[in-house]
Amino acid sequence: MEHKSHPHHTLISDSSRDDIYTCADCRFVGMGPRYRCKEGCNFQVHECCMAPLRPSFIRVPLFKDCKFEFLDLPPGVGVDHRFCDACGTDVKGGVYHCYHCDRDLHPCCAYLKDEVIGHVQFRLRKEPKSSCMMCNMKRLSKKKKTWWYVSEEEEFGLHVHCAIKLLLREGIAGGGGGGGLAIVKRIGEEKLKVDVRGKKKKKREWSTTLKTVRKIAEMVIAFVISVAMGNPTAFLVNLVATVIRD
């Protein structure tokens, strides 16, 4: 296959690598399966960013009134600080944009699933009722917004943004060479904040529930990171499941 930003060389699919890279199309981090230059150039792109595999227009469940069109660059030449409306981080390259609502989505973020199912089911939402288990806040700021994964009774929530921040920290700190095991280690080191004040369950019931919630939360974080890196095959999720399994 060919990519218009790298027209002189053929790109081949590569599912054998585990290192962190920067996608040459959307300029966001990636890991796992990718398309790379056959001639050895350091040109790599997410699978979801690889035309002609990438659709020109998409719709997403959380923005039902939006029709997102793929653009090679964010709208408005020279405009700084456009943010992805799913993860709240900067949009720098290829992006899905809705002209009607002025919303942006990283190509990978557009593929976040509506729900992650385990012993506790987490569903994708725009607005939460509880604080994020990673940052202990509800909202990022007035300018930045992020989607959430929220438990069934909306008692526990996780910012998509916070999971992405963990990924970005590991990618920068590890110089792109940390790979899946390094990410899993970072997830395990996160001190998830679970506030049970005002909850109706007995202390013993909460002790059992919190252990389960923490484990499922780790799976959700791994899933978000996996998809955001262009690896919706759940490589990280499977890796986390192996590491935290009883």
C-alpha positions as CSV (number, residue, x, y, z in Angstrom):
1,M,0.0,0.0,0.0
2,E,1.0,3.6,-0.4
3,H,0.4,6.7,1.7
4,K,0.2,10.1,0.1
5,S,2.6,11.6,2.6
6,H,5.2,9.0,1.7
7,P,4.4,8.3,-2.0
8,H,7.8,7.0,-3.2
9,H,7.9,3.9,-1.0
10,T,5.5,1.1,-0.3
11,L,4.1,0.5,3.2
12,I,3.7,-2.9,4.6
13,S,1.6,-4.2,7.5
14,D,3.7,-5.1,10.5
15,S,2.2,-6.9,13.6
16,S,5.4,-8.1,15.1
17,R,6.6,-4.9,16.9
18,D,5.8,-3.7,20.4
19,D,7.6,-0.4,20.6
20,I,5.9,3.0,20.9
21,Y,6.0,5.2,17.9
22,T,4.5,8.4,16.5
23,C,2.0,8.0,13.7
24,A,3.1,10.0,10.7
25,D,-0.5,10.7,9.7
26,C,-2.3,11.9,12.9
27,R,0.9,12.6,14.8
28,F,-0.4,10.7,17.9
29,V,1.4,7.9,19.6
30,G,1.0,4.3,18.6
31,M,2.1,0.8,19.6
32,G,1.6,-2.7,18.2
33,P,0.3,-3.5,14.7
34,R,1.0,-0.7,12.2
35,Y,1.9,0.1,8.6
36,R,5.6,1.0,8.1
37,C,7.9,1.8,5.2
38,K,9.2,-1.3,3.4
39,E,12.5,0.5,2.6
40,G,13.3,1.1,6.3
41,C,12.4,4.8,6.5
42,N,11.1,5.8,9.9
43,F,7.6,6.2,8.5
44,Q,4.9,4.5,10.5
45,V,1.1,4.9,10.7
46,H,-1.8,3.5,12.7
47,E,-3.8,0.9,10.9
48,C,-6.9,3.1,11.3
49,C,-5.0,6.0,9.7
50,M,-4.0,4.1,6.7
51,A,-5.9,5.1,3.5
52,P,-7.7,3.5,1.7
53,L,-8.7,1.5,4.8
54,R,-9.7,4.7,6.6
55,P,-13.3,5.9,5.9
56,S,-13.7,9.5,4.7
57,F,-16.8,10.1,6.8
58,I,-17.9,8.6,10.1
59,R,-20.5,9.0,12.8
60,V,-20.1,8.1,16.5
61,P,-22.8,7.2,19.0
62,L,-22.0,10.0,21.6
63,F,-22.3,12.7,18.9
64,K,-25.4,11.5,17.1
65,D,-25.9,14.8,15.3
66,C,-22.4,15.1,14.0
67,K,-21.0,13.9,10.7
68,F,-17.2,13.7,10.9
69,E,-15.1,14.2,7.8
70,F,-11.4,13.2,7.7
71,L,-9.0,16.1,7.2
72,D,-5.3,15.9,6.7
73,L,-4.7,18.8,9.2
74,P,-6.9,20.4,11.8
75,P,-9.2,23.1,10.4
76,G,-7.9,26.7,10.5
77,V,-4.3,27.2,9.3
78,G,-2.1,28.4,12.2
79,V,-4.8,27.8,14.8
80,D,-3.3,26.4,18.0
81,H,-4.7,24.2,20.7
82,R,-7.5,22.3,19.0
83,F,-8.4,19.4,21.3
84,C,-9.8,16.0,20.6
85,D,-13.4,15.9,22.0
86,A,-12.9,12.3,23.2
87,C,-9.6,12.4,25.0
88,G,-9.0,16.1,25.5
89,T,-5.4,16.1,24.1
90,D,-4.0,18.1,21.3
91,V,-4.9,17.5,17.7
92,K,-1.9,18.0,15.5
93,G,-2.4,16.0,12.3
94,G,-5.0,13.9,10.6
95,V,-8.3,14.3,12.3
96,Y,-12.0,13.7,12.0
97,H,-13.8,17.0,12.1
98,C,-17.5,18.0,12.3
99,Y,-18.0,21.4,10.6
100,H,-21.5,21.8,12.0
101,C,-20.5,21.3,15.7
102,D,-16.8,22.2,15.4
103,R,-15.8,19.0,17.1
104,D,-12.6,17.0,16.5
105,L,-11.7,13.4,17.1
106,H,-8.4,11.6,16.8
107,P,-8.9,8.8,14.2
108,C,-8.1,6.1,16.9
109,C,-10.4,7.8,19.6
110,A,-13.3,7.5,17.1
111,Y,-13.1,3.7,17.6
112,L,-13.5,3.6,21.4
113,K,-16.2,1.1,22.2
114,D,-19.5,2.0,23.8
115,E,-18.9,-0.4,26.7
116,V,-16.2,-2.6,28.3
117,I,-17.7,-5.6,30.0
118,G,-16.2,-7.5,32.9
119,H,-17.5,-8.3,36.4
120,V,-18.3,-4.6,36.5
121,Q,-19.6,-3.1,33.2
122,F,-18.2,0.3,32.2
123,R,-20.1,2.4,29.5
124,L,-18.9,5.3,27.5
125,R,-20.5,8.6,28.5
126,K,-20.0,12.4,27.8
127,E,-21.0,13.5,31.4
128,P,-20.4,11.7,34.7
129,K,-21.9,11.8,38.1
130,S,-18.8,10.5,40.0
131,S,-15.2,11.6,40.1
132,C,-12.5,10.0,38.0
133,M,-10.6,7.2,39.7
134,M,-7.3,8.4,38.4
135,C,-7.4,12.2,38.9
136,N,-10.3,12.5,41.4
137,M,-11.9,15.2,39.4
138,K,-15.1,15.4,37.4
139,R,-14.1,17.8,34.6
140,L,-10.8,18.8,33.1
141,S,-11.5,22.5,32.4
142,K,-14.0,24.7,30.5
143,K,-12.0,24.4,27.3
144,K,-11.0,20.7,27.5
145,K,-13.6,18.0,27.5
146,T,-13.2,14.2,27.7
147,W,-15.3,11.1,27.4
148,W,-15.7,8.8,30.4
149,Y,-16.1,5.2,31.1
150,V,-18.6,4.9,33.9
151,S,-19.8,1.9,35.9
152,E,-23.4,0.6,35.6
153,E,-24.7,2.6,38.6
154,E,-22.4,5.5,37.8
155,E,-20.5,5.1,41.0
156,F,-17.1,4.8,39.4
157,G,-15.7,6.7,36.5
158,L,-12.5,7.0,34.4
159,H,-11.5,9.9,32.2
160,V,-10.4,8.7,28.7
161,H,-8.0,11.7,29.0
162,C,-6.3,10.3,32.2
163,A,-5.6,7.0,30.5
164,I,-4.2,8.8,27.5
165,K,-2.0,10.9,29.8
166,L,-0.6,7.8,31.3
167,L,0.3,6.5,27.8
168,L,1.9,9.8,26.9
169,R,4.0,9.9,30.1
170,E,5.2,6.4,29.4
171,G,6.0,7.1,25.8
172,I,8.0,10.2,26.6
173,A,9.8,8.7,29.7
174,G,10.6,5.5,27.9
175,G,11.8,7.2,24.7
176,G,9.3,5.2,22.7
177,G,11.0,1.9,23.7
178,G,9.0,0.8,26.7
179,G,6.5,-1.4,24.9
180,G,3.5,-3.3,26.3
181,L,5.0,-4.6,29.5
182,A,6.2,-1.1,30.5
183,I,2.7,0.3,30.0
184,V,1.2,-2.5,32.0
185,K,3.7,-1.8,34.8
186,R,2.6,1.9,34.8
187,I,-1.1,0.9,35.0
188,G,-0.4,-1.3,37.9
189,E,1.5,1.5,39.7
190,E,-1.4,3.9,39.3
191,K,-3.1,4.6,42.7
192,L,-6.8,4.5,41.7
193,K,-9.0,6.6,43.9
194,V,-12.3,5.1,44.9
195,D,-14.5,7.2,47.1
196,V,-17.1,5.2,48.9
197,R,-18.4,8.0,51.1
198,G,-22.2,8.2,50.9
199,K,-22.4,4.7,49.3
200,K,-25.1,2.4,50.8
201,K,-23.2,-0.9,50.8
202,K,-21.8,-2.3,54.0
203,K,-18.1,-2.1,54.7
204,R,-17.5,-5.8,54.0
205,E,-19.4,-5.7,50.7
206,W,-17.4,-2.6,49.6
207,S,-14.1,-4.3,50.4
208,T,-14.9,-7.1,47.9
209,T,-16.5,-4.7,45.4
210,L,-13.5,-2.3,45.4
211,K,-11.0,-5.1,44.6
212,T,-13.2,-6.1,41.6
213,V,-13.7,-2.5,40.5
214,R,-9.9,-1.8,40.7
215,K,-9.2,-4.8,38.5
216,I,-11.8,-3.9,36.0
217,A,-10.7,-0.3,36.0
218,E,-7.2,-1.4,35.1
219,M,-8.7,-3.3,32.2
220,V,-10.6,-0.3,31.1
221,I,-7.5,1.9,31.2
222,A,-5.6,-0.7,29.2
223,F,-8.4,-0.9,26.7
224,V,-8.5,2.9,26.2
225,I,-4.7,3.0,25.7
226,S,-4.8,0.1,23.4
227,V,-7.4,1.7,21.1
228,A,-5.8,5.1,21.3
229,M,-2.6,3.7,20.1
230,G,-4.3,2.2,17.1
231,N,-4.4,-1.3,18.4
232,P,-8.1,-2.2,18.8
233,T,-7.2,-5.9,18.9
234,A,-6.9,-5.5,22.7
235,F,-3.3,-6.5,22.9
236,L,-2.8,-4.5,26.1
237,V,-6.1,-5.7,27.6
238,N,-5.0,-9.3,27.2
239,L,-1.6,-8.5,28.6
240,V,-3.1,-6.7,31.7
241,A,-5.5,-9.7,32.2
242,T,-2.5,-12.0,32.3
243,V,-0.6,-9.8,34.8
244,I,-3.5,-9.1,37.3
245,R,-5.2,-12.5,37.1
246,D,-5.7,-14.1,40.5
